[in-house]
Amino acid sequence: MADHDNGYKLLFSHASMVADTLRGFIKEDWVHEVDFETLERVEGSYVSEGLRKRESDMLWRVRWKDRFLYVYILLEFQSTVDRFMAVRAMTYLGLLYQDLIRQKALTPSGKLPPVFLLVLYNGRRRWGAALDVADLIEPVPGGLEAYRPHLRYALLDEAQVPEMELESERNIAAALFRMEKSRDLDELRRQVGRVVAHPQLDEGLRKSIHTWLTQVLLPARFPEHSVAEARSLEEVNTMLAERVMEWTQEWKKEGLQEGRQQGRQEGLQQGLQKGLQKGLLKGRQEGRQEGVRAFQDFLLSEMADRFGPVPKTIRRRVEKIQDLDELKGLGKRLLAAATLDELEF
């Protein structure tokens, strides 16, 4: 859990990640009224009057477009459901306001600035905790309900975000959530490839994503496929592609072995040497054909991910190749190719 929080703190220490999260997933009018060019990180550690230190995950502020007014953005990262998250949010908000009062960081009218509290949650269970602290307090009659505090936080439950909202190629936060939701290594490889090709990914964020992938996401989700030695995001992408190719080869071998076993069983059932030979031949052939088709599909998918729609002429050439060694050679050339024309096949 600590790795998740620290990984997200690293990623969300970049203004572009914060801005894309708000622009892409917070469907509120105020998001369009702030100037994201003014986003700046703010110290998020506070000391209460009793000298107890509390630290929020991440604090930013951004200017309103047409007014000298800051909106504060308080981010909390969760990988597990906290039933009393609303109480924590209320505590952080109170300490933040106390700190702003001490700094005299008030609005021109002498009031406290608005604060947007956002919890980013990437756990497997659906988030079921109360979003408003009032819902955690037992209601009683007789007038006490008037004193029940109300403080609401916003929730971004990554697993519940509709797939269509994650399709933006330019939104780097959407790319992060796509990687988090990858169901297998091949899907993760596709998403990493999309991030590598992102046109506006600055070098600092590129390095942070590389660190998060190699030290947090992959060890947690795919521990058998370590790429810790990869020195850049591009190397992570290449190594994942190689792992998927190796996985495809293993799958092909399993298909061949199953085919051979089926052939043996068929031959034994017939009780004749001729039947055994026929079954073995059939099993090998079916297993080989299955492996060839899987390899062809993998190569065409990789071409589409890297270069866009694959022309019909190229697709037909790949589908004509029935030799596994030839397909493997094409895969190696594909890893090093900058364009489809460089494949030369």
Helices and strands as residue ranges (DSSP letters): H 2-11, H 15-25, G 29-33, E 34-42, E 45-47, E 53-55, E 58-64, E 70-78, H 85-103, E 115-121, G 133-136, G 144-147, E 154-157, G 158-160, G 163-166, H 172-180, H 185-196, H 203-212, I 213-217, H 218-221, H 233-270, H 273-307, H 312-320, H 324-336, G 340-343
